[in-house]
Amino acid sequence: MNTRTFLFLQGPASPFFRLVADRLEAESARVERINFCIGDMVFWWPRRSTLFRGKKNEWAAYLAAFVRHHAVTDIVMLGDGRDYHAAAAELGQSSGIRVHIVEHGYLRPDWLTVEPDGMSAHSRFPRDPEAIRALADGVPLVARGGLFQSSFLTYALYDLAYHIPNVLLGPLVHRHYRTHGAVHPVVEYSGWICKGLTAGRRRKQAEKTIAASTRRLDGSDARFFLFPLQLPGDYQIIRHSPGGDLNKIVEAVITSFARYAPKDTRLLFKIHPIDNGLSRWPERIGGVASRLGVGDRVFVADGGNTDALIERAEGIVTVNSTVGLTALGFGRPVIALGSAIYDIEGLTSQAPLADFWNSPPLPDQDLFDAFMRALSATTQVRGGFIGREALETGADNVAARLLETDERLPESLRKPRNQGIFRYAEELSG
């Protein structure tokens, strides 16, 4: 008889968590759910649940009472960055409750992350190369390539189904709840509408920008560094980067580039594929570059083939994007300015950013192979949050991982929460 009780908090805007819960109950586990808004209810329906209506400062006490009353043994949630989830992770660690973080996979595409405690700076995954090689021993090579079809239309419809009820009825049902997103959904959608109306023009402009940044006037290849932008409201930025402000990091990187990079190099920023356009990166970055006297060497592209750019780049500058992991797979130099699970000596640059512009180190491919095998064996499963086959496969695999009694990353590897030390904090603030 399974004696475990799983408490689900917020999940992705899709039926994924409900499907996982169905599979856990099929194995005789008990399932509880706390919703925070109507959008949560939409994708949990018709399963029973509890709605938290209190204020944010009442959440920790409420959750502590709830887990005691229901004898909760495991907490499952999407990421550990949201305030409610960060508090739940802290409670779980202090109370002996197993905390399971589910997210998009570190490996892309068509992988999901399932790991204890938290991600990035909070991840138990080791940073010591020898420990990584030990975990990889006997693990088969990681299969590359996608398995499932994805649909942006489905993603958009799920997002609307989640947010529209909150906008229309939220003040009546859960007046203290505030969305975890960086901006109000209506503002977010207005940005997407503008992007949709200008898609053709932006695509052509991206092609011109990429050509200008990667080619000299005589047609030969230009030396350039690639900075794949993340979303400003991404909790990987807010929680796991120096200062938690992408705008300031971008300005600091341009400043460093202007001071220390060879004069014949360029810096290309590539806007995230699902950026809503509200950050106005071309204007913001262009203004900083012009002020620093490198307006002719710094470029911003809203589109383009990321893999093709990685292969041609001198090096990749990132905060902690999974694009950094992709770049390591291509054997390209990477520097991670924030806390990244792949920021390991032998894989990424450990030197100052000022040095990286001049001598970007290549990754150890044998260590990278071991890293990928260890990561896949301990924190990754196949699946996705969108699309029938991806949902079904992912729910099967995540449920199976949650039900395991032995943890793949032992508690001895646990890292303290909210004590991240960022190697580049001083350099980026100087």
N, C-alpha and C positions, 0 to 999 in steps of 0.2 A: 504494500500500500504506500502510495506517495504521500508524504506528510508535509510537503513544501507548499507554501502560499506565496504566490507571485503578485505583487502590487505593480500595476502599470500606471505610469504617469503619461505626460504628453508624448505622442508619437508623430510620425510623418503625416502629412495631409493625404492620406490614402487609407484603405482598409487593412494595411499591413499588420498593425498590432492586434486587431481583432482576429485575424487569421492565425497569428501566433498563439493567442489565448485559446482559441478552439483546439489547437493541437496539444497544448499543455493540459487542458481538461480531459482530452481523450486519453492521456496518460495518468489520469487520476489526481493531478495536481489541482489545488484551489487557485482561483484567480479573483483578484479585486482590482478595481479601477477608480482613480480619482480624476474627474474632469475639471477643467478650469473655465471652459467657455462652451458655447453652443457648437462651435466647430469641432471640438473634441467629441461631443456627443454624436455628431453626424456620422463619423467614421467608426464609432464603437457600436452603434445601433445594430441589432436590437438587444445587445447584451446589457445586463444591469450594471449600474455604476453609481458613484457618489459624486455630487457636485460641490466643490469647495467654493463658498461664496464670501469668504472672509477677506481681510486686508492682507497685503503681502507680509507685514510684520507679525501677523498671527499664524503664518503658515508653519513655521518650525514646530510650534507647540501643538498645532492641530495634527501634523503628520506624526509626531511622536506618540500622541494618544491613539491615533488610528492604527499604527503598526502594532502597538501593544494589544489593543482590543481585538484585532484580527489575526494576531500571531503571525505577522508577516515574516517570511524568511528571506525573500528576494525582492528587490526593487528593479524594475525595467523601465528605461526611459531613453528618449532620443537626445543624445548628447548630454553633457554635464555643464553646459555654459549658461543656460537660462537660470535666473535667480532661484526659481522653485526647484530646479533640478540640482543646482549646486548645494542648496540646503539639504536636499534629500541624500546626496552623496556623502555629505559630512555626517549626517545622522546615521546612515548605514555603516560607515566606517567606525564610528564611535560606539555603535550598538551591536556589532557583530552580524549585521544583516548584509547579505551579498548584494552588491550593486552591479548591475549589468548595463553597460552603455551600448546602445545600438545606433549606428550611423551609416552614412554612405561609406563605402570601403576606402581604406588607404590605397588599395590596389584598384585600378580602373581598367575597363568598365566591368559592370555586372558582378561586383563583389560588395559585401556588406561587412561592416565592422561589428564585432561582438567582443567587448573586452571589459574586465573588471575595473571598478573605481572611477576611471575617467580617461580622457584622451590627451594627447600631446604631453604637456608637463606633468599631467596626472596619470599617465599611462604606466603600467608596470613593465612594459616591454623594456628589456635591458639596453643600455647604451654601450656596454663593454663588448668589443669585437669578439673576444674569446667566449663570452657567455652566449652571444648570438650564434657563433659557430657550433656550440654545444647543442643549442635548441634545434639547429638545422640538421644535425646529424641524422641520417636515415630518412629525411623528408624528401619526397620527390620534387622535381623541378616544378615551378609554378606555370600552369598553362596560361598562355597569353591569348588575347582576343576576346571579343564579346560573344555572349551566348543568346541574348534576348533582344527583341526589338523594343525600342523606346519611342514614345510619342509625346512631343511637346504639347499637342492639343490635349491629351489626357492629363498631363501635368497641370496645364492651365485650368482645365475644368475642375480638377480636384482642388486646386487652390481657391477657385471661386466658391466652390461648395463649402470650403472651410471658413473663408473670411466673410462672405456676404451675410450669413446669419448673424455673425458677431457684430457687424456694422449696424444691421437693421434692428436686432433684438437684444444685443448685448447689454445696453444700459438698463433694460428691464429685468434681465435674468441674472447678470453677474456684474453689477455696477462698479466693483472694485478691480476687476480684471483689466490689465493693460497688455496689449499684444507684445510679444517678444521681439517683433520685427523692429528695424531701425526707424521706419516711418509708418504712418497710417496706411492701411491697405488701399484706400481711395487714392492717396498720393502715389503709392507704388504703381497702381494700375494706370494712372495718368502718364507716368513715365514710360510704361510699356506701350501704351497707345502711340505716343510720340515716336518711339523706336520703330514700331511697326509701320508707321506712315513714312518713315525715312529709311527703310531697310535697303532699298536699292541704292540710294545715294551713299549711305554709309558703307556698303559693300565695295562700291567703286573707289571711294576715298581710302578705304583700308588697303586696297590693292596698290594704289598710288603711294601711300605712306610706306608700305612694306618695301616696295621697289626703291623708293628714295633712301630708306634707312639701310638697306642691305646691298646697294649697288653704288659704285662710284660713277662719276660723270663719264668715265671712259668705258663703262660697262663691266669692269672687273668687280669681284666680290669685295665688299667693305667689311671691316671688322666691327662687330656689334655685340652688345650684351642685351639679353632679353630679361625683362621684368614682367612676369604674368601677374596682373593685378587680381587681388581677391575682392570680395564684397566688403565694403566698409562696415556693414553690420554683422559680418561673420563672427561668431564667438571665438573662432581660432585667432582672429585679430584682437577682439576685445579682451579676451582672457589670457592669450598666449603670445603676446607680442610686447615689445618695449613701449610702454605708454598707452597701448591699446587704441591708438589713433592712426589709421592708415594714411591720412592726409599728411601728418607730420613725418611719418616714415618715408613717404614718397619724396617729400621736400628734402629730407636729410640725405637720401640716396642721390638725388640730383646734385646736391651740394658737394657730396663726396666725389661724385663723377667729375664735376667741374674742376675740383682741386687736384685730383690724383690720377685720373684715367689718362692714358696716352691720347695725344691730340688727334690721332687718326682713327679713334674709335667712336662709335655711336651708341646710344642707349635707346632701346625700343621698349616702350610700355605697351602691353597688350591688354585691352579691357576684357574683363570676365564675360563669358558668353551670356550669362543671365543677369548682368548689371542692368539696372532699370534706367540708366542715363541721367539720373538726378544729381550725381556727383560732378557732372560736367568735367570729366577728366581732361579732354583735349584743351579746354580753356585754362583749367587749373594748372596742369603740368606745363603747358606752353608758357604761361605767365611766369612761373618759377624759373624755367630754363632761360627765358629771355632776360630776366633780372640778373641771373648769374652768368650771362654772357655765353651760354651754350645752346641758344635757341636753334642754331643750325645743326646741332648734333644730337638733339633729344627729340624723339618722335612718339606719337601715340596712335595706335591702330585699333579700331573697333571692329575686329574681324580677322580672318586669315587662318591658315593651318598651323596650329601650335606645334605639332610634331615636326613639321618641315622647318619651322623657325628654330626649334631646339637644336636640330641637327647641324644647322649652319652657324649657330651662335658661339661666340668665344666663351661664354659662360652664362649661367642663369642666376639672377638675383631674385630671391623670393623671401617672404616672411615665413610661411610654413605651408604653402600650397602643395597639393599632391602633384602638381606639375613638376615640382622639384624631384619627386620620386621617378616620374617619367623621364626626366632629363638624366638622372643617374643610370637608368636603364639604357639610354643611348650613349652612355659613357662620356657625358659632358660635365664640365665643372659646375658645381652648385655651391652657393652660399645661402644659408638659412638665417635670417635676421631675428627670427622669433624661436619659440620652442617647437621643434618639429621632430616627429618620431624617427626620422631618418638622419637627423643631425648627429652624426657619429664620426669620430676620428677615423679617417681612412675612406670615408664616403664623401663628406662635405668639407669645404674649407673651414678651418678653425682659426685662421689668421684674420687680422682686421680687414674691413671692407676696403680700406685704402690700398692694401696689398693685393687684394683679389683682382682689382682692375688690371694690375700689371703682371701677375703670375697666378692665374687661376689653376688650381691643382686638379688633375684627373682623378676620378674615383677608382678605388681598388675593385675590379670587376669580380674577383673571387669572393670578396667580402660582400659585395652587393648581391651576388647569387645566394650566399648564406643568409643574408638579411631577408631576402624575399621568401625563401623557404621557411625561415623561422617565423616571419610575420604571418604567412598564410596558415601555418600550422597552429598558431596560438590566438590570433585575433580576427581572422577572416573566414567568411563563408560565401558561397555563391548565392546570388539572388539580387532582388531589386525592389524598390517601393512602387514602381509603376509598371503596368502591363501584367496580364493574367499569368503567363508562364513565370515571369520574374517574381511575382508576388507569391505564387504557390511554392516555387523552389526555395525562395528566401524564407518563407514561413516554416517550411519543413526543416531547413538547416538551422535557423535561429532557435527554433523550439528544441531541437536535438542538442544544440550547444548549451542552452539554458538548463536543460535537465541533467547535464553531466554533474556527477558528484565531486569529482576531482578537478580542481582549477588548473588550467593549462599554464597560467602564470601565477606562481604561488604568492601568498601574502607577504613573504619575505622580500619581494621585489616592490612592495608598495612605496609610493612616494608621497611626501606630505603635500597637502592641498594648499593652494594660494601662497606658496613660497617660491614661485618661479624666479630664478636668477637668469637674467638675459645677458649673454656675453656682449652684445653690441649696444646695450642701453646707453653707456657713456659715450661711445663713439657717435651714435645717432643723435644724441642730445647736445653734442659739442658744437 
